[in-house]
Structures are given as structure tokens and as C-alpha cells.
Amino acid sequence: MGYFRGFAVTFKKMFERRVTTSYPEQKRDKPARLHGRHVLNRYEDGMEKCIGCELCAGVCPANCIYVRGADNPPDDPVSPGERYGFVYEINYLRCIHCDLCVEACPTEAITESKLFEFSFTNRSDAVYTKDELVVDASTGRPQHLPWEDWRPGEDEHTSAWMRATSPSGDATYTGRVSWSGELGHGVRAPEVGQAGGAAASDDGPDDGPDDGEGPA
Amino acid sequence: MPRIPGIGDTSAILDDGLEGLEHNFVTARVEDLVKWSRARSCWPATFGLACCAIEMMATGAAHYDLARYGMEVFRASPRQADLMIVAGRVSQKMAPILRQIYDQMMEPKWVISMGVCASSGGMFNNYAIVQGVDQVVPVDVYAPGCPPGPETLMHAILTLHGNIQSGELTRRREANAGGAAIHVEPPAPVPSAQPVELGSR
């Protein structure tokens, strides 16, 4: 009988639900504050939020951001301010997704989406230019590059980290909207991380191991 | 031609091809079958150097389960490995060891540069860290992130599988002369200074 008692755990686990998430078919739910691939946002009228101030490049600990600002052309301005970023590049072979650029940005121009499933076969793909980072001019959704694995609905979560965090780190300001509207989304509600945020979000922080709907 | 059990009369195979046989066949090119099997039993070598190795272990564990791709055996011996996942920062001192492990692996072999430190040095832009492991070995797929999550690594692995199966890597290697863009020129023959004259003394 000792032989079977040794297999007790094996037999017990055999009839439990599997924990495996079979990745290419389904993705595991992401936490609300996940740092993924960046996007450059637009205001609701389609203007770019980036003003080319290079604060993100200055704060970046990995020196992966390269920004050049230029004066807005008066007849066809790109951003509502005086200047705009006419070169914006992020090297994803350097970026460590620390989100310091999102904290440093004075206009919420750069935020991080929740996309983290991407890989490159050469180095030039890894340097995202401004055309690849900026959200689509008509829908306000991030662009889907061929080496990225976007799933339906994932491109809505482009600034969750910022909206889940108290402004300026002040905990007493929780639950207040202190950000501007985005193209395609409008002024968004706070995330569940804040007090007074959305009670039940579709991308809640429930990332338990039993979440995956693996094959039974 | 005799009658082979299970296949049928093969006497007219030269005239009719496979049509006259009793059973159906699935034909494929040997090259495609080899690529298919290479992509589905791609055993990785352990080359965990830093925190990325934790995520690499998590990818092999139950929640993500690399065994679904036939690569659950992380081989400690490079002779039995097909894929080197360079997980972590490569210091200048580790670089020759990395190259030696790569040289000991059997062809065909592939390299995934996992994480930003292995890919480009990441935030360690200093004298101690190799600024990109592709200076040492040829890298097939780069996985970004610090560290890449298990799904990012699996995305890189699936990208590599697709490239193995489409033969793109083999083509790229021919263009790249086999690795790391390192071209070793054979030594030029040294011209002798003077023709040797025999019997002149």
C-alpha cells in the first residue's frame, strides 16, 4: 500500500484543473498597472500631445528615447503648443519599461499600453519611430505592427498605469481626474487602483493562477 | 514489382504513379519534414545569466509549459541543445565562454537574445557589459523587456519556430556567412622575398 500512497499526490493532481495557459490561443489577464509597449497619444481633436520637451529622454535610465523638438508650423500645427516632437524614437532593445517617461511627461503624451508580446528578428525593427508609436489619427488606437501580438480589445488599455496612480504621488488626490482626454476615448475614468475608481473594470488586477481557462 | 502488404500492387507504379495503389498517400518534401521536426523539438541550452533566467524558468514551469512546444528539456550539455536562450547580461568575461558554448552546439543551432541586457546591454551601458550579444554569436530573435515575461519569450520562440519552418533563417545565414557578421579572412600567402636558387653556392 505504501506504493500507492506515494502516488497519492499524483492521482490527486490528475483530476484537478490544469493551470496552464496555452499562450498562442489565449492570453493571461494582465494586471491594471502593467508596463508594456508605449503609445504616443493624441488629444480628442486629433492633435498630438507631445510637445517635444525631451523630458522623457532626460529621465530615461536606459537612454532608449531620442526626441527632437521643432517649432510648430503656424499654418498646420501638429500639437497645440509652440513646439512638437518631430523625431521620436524608442529603442525597445534598451527600454526597461520603468514608466519614468510616463511620469515625467507633462502632457500625458506618452503612456504605456499593456502589449508585451512582441519580438524582433533584426535590430532595426526594435527602434520604433514616431510613425509607429503614435496612435492612429482616426480611431485613437495603437498601431498594430506585424511583429506584435495584439488581441481584440487590448488596444483600449493604453494609459491604465497613469489612471491607476495618484497624481504626483499624492495619495489624498485619489479618485480625481487630472488628465486630459484622448482621441477615441475621451476623458477616461480612474482605474481600480485609485480610491473612487471604477468598481469593476474589465481588466482588473485579478491575475490569479486559476484564472486561465485551460483545458480541463 | 511485387505486391506489398498494406500498400497493394506496385507493378504499375512507374506508369500510373501513386494513383493505382489501394491506399492514399500524403507526400511531402524531405526538406519540409526536416524543418517541421526541427521546429517542434527545439531543445534549449541553459544559459541563464541574470534575472531573465527566472522568467525563463517560469516559462518552462506549469503555468506556461514549454513542453507544449516540445522544448521542456533544458539541456545542460551544449552538444544536445539546438537553441541557446541567452537570458541576462553578458559581461566581457562571460563572452568567450558564451562563444565556446555556442561553438560546442551542434548544427543547426539558433540563438534567442532574451531581454534588453542581452540584446543591447540595456541600461548597463558601461565597460563591463557586452553591448549586445550579437557581437559574439549570431542572434536569430530578440525578445525585448526587462525582463521579458513568459509570454514575450514564448512569442520569440514562436517567431523562431516560424522562421525555422519557413527556412528564412537558413537563407539569412547564407547571406551572413554563418554567424555574427564575423568574417575571417584566410591568411594571404606570404610572397617570398627572393626566389630560391638551388645550386648557386
HADDOCK unambig.tbl for C-alpha pairs under 7 A between the chains (distance, minus, plus):
assign (segid A and resid 19 and name CA) (segid B and resid 62 and name CA) 6.71 0.50 0.50
assign (segid A and resid 19 and name CA) (segid B and resid 63 and name CA) 5.38 0.50 0.50
assign (segid A and resid 20 and name CA) (segid B and resid 62 and name CA) 5.79 0.50 0.50
assign (segid A and resid 20 and name CA) (segid B and resid 63 and name CA) 4.21 0.50 0.50
assign (segid A and resid 20 and name CA) (segid B and resid 64 and name CA) 5.43 0.50 0.50
assign (segid A and resid 20 and name CA) (segid B and resid 65 and name CA) 6.51 0.50 0.50
assign (segid A and resid 21 and name CA) (segid B and resid 63 and name CA) 6.01 0.50 0.50
assign (segid A and resid 21 and name CA) (segid B and resid 64 and name CA) 5.67 0.50 0.50
assign (segid A and resid 22 and name CA) (segid B and resid 64 and name CA) 6.73 0.50 0.50
assign (segid A and resid 23 and name CA) (segid B and resid 151 and name CA) 6.76 0.50 0.50
assign (segid A and resid 61 and name CA) (segid B and resid 123 and name CA) 6.40 0.50 0.50
assign (segid A and resid 62 and name CA) (segid B and resid 122 and name CA) 6.19 0.50 0.50
assign (segid A and resid 62 and name CA) (segid B and resid 123 and name CA) 4.03 0.50 0.50
assign (segid A and resid 92 and name CA) (segid B and resid 144 and name CA) 6.00 0.50 0.50
assign (segid A and resid 93 and name CA) (segid B and resid 116 and name CA) 4.81 0.50 0.50
assign (segid A and resid 93 and name CA) (segid B and resid 119 and name CA) 5.85 0.50 0.50
assign (segid A and resid 93 and name CA) (segid B and resid 120 and name CA) 5.78 0.50 0.50
assign (segid A and resid 93 and name CA) (segid B and resid 122 and name CA) 6.62 0.50 0.50
assign (segid A and resid 93 and name CA) (segid B and resid 144 and name CA) 5.53 0.50 0.50
assign (segid A and resid 94 and name CA) (segid B and resid 116 and name CA) 5.30 0.50 0.50
assign (segid A and resid 94 and name CA) (segid B and resid 120 and name CA) 6.30 0.50 0.50
assign (segid A and resid 94 and name CA) (segid B and resid 122 and name CA) 4.28 0.50 0.50
assign (segid A and resid 94 and name CA) (segid B and resid 123 and name CA) 6.42 0.50 0.50
assign (segid A and resid 95 and name CA) (segid B and resid 122 and name CA) 6.87 0.50 0.50
assign (segid A and resid 95 and name CA) (segid B and resid 145 and name CA) 6.87 0.50 0.50
assign (segid A and resid 96 and name CA) (segid B and resid 145 and name CA) 5.78 0.50 0.50
assign (segid A and resid 96 and name CA) (segid B and resid 146 and name CA) 4.76 0.50 0.50
assign (segid A and resid 97 and name CA) (segid B and resid 145 and name CA) 6.96 0.50 0.50
assign (segid A and resid 97 and name CA) (segid B and resid 146 and name CA) 6.91 0.50 0.50
assign (segid A and resid 116 and name CA) (segid B and resid 152 and name CA) 6.14 0.50 0.50
assign (segid A and resid 117 and name CA) (segid B and resid 151 and name CA) 6.04 0.50 0.50
assign (segid A and resid 117 and name CA) (segid B and resid 152 and name CA) 4.46 0.50 0.50
assign (segid A and resid 117 and name CA) (segid B and resid 155 and name CA) 6.00 0.50 0.50
assign (segid A and resid 118 and name CA) (segid B and resid 152 and name CA) 5.99 0.50 0.50
assign (segid A and resid 118 and name CA) (segid B and resid 155 and name CA) 6.29 0.50 0.50
assign (segid A and resid 119 and name CA) (segid B and resid 141 and name CA) 6.79 0.50 0.50
assign (segid A and resid 119 and name CA) (segid B and resid 142 and name CA) 5.69 0.50 0.50
assign (segid A and resid 119 and name CA) (segid B and resid 143 and name CA) 4.71 0.50 0.50
assign (segid A and resid 119 and name CA) (segid B and resid 144 and name CA) 6.29 0.50 0.50
assign (segid A and resid 119 and name CA) (segid B and resid 155 and name CA) 6.52 0.50 0.50
assign (segid A and resid 119 and name CA) (segid B and resid 156 and name CA) 5.24 0.50 0.50
assign (segid A and resid 120 and name CA) (segid B and resid 141 and name CA) 5.65 0.50 0.50
assign (segid A and resid 120 and name CA) (segid B and resid 142 and name CA) 5.07 0.50 0.50
assign (segid A and resid 120 and name CA) (segid B and resid 143 and name CA) 6.55 0.50 0.50
assign (segid A and resid 121 and name CA) (segid B and resid 140 and name CA) 5.91 0.50 0.50
assign (segid A and resid 121 and name CA) (segid B and resid 141 and name CA) 4.54 0.50 0.50
assign (segid A and resid 121 and name CA) (segid B and resid 142 and name CA) 6.04 0.50 0.50
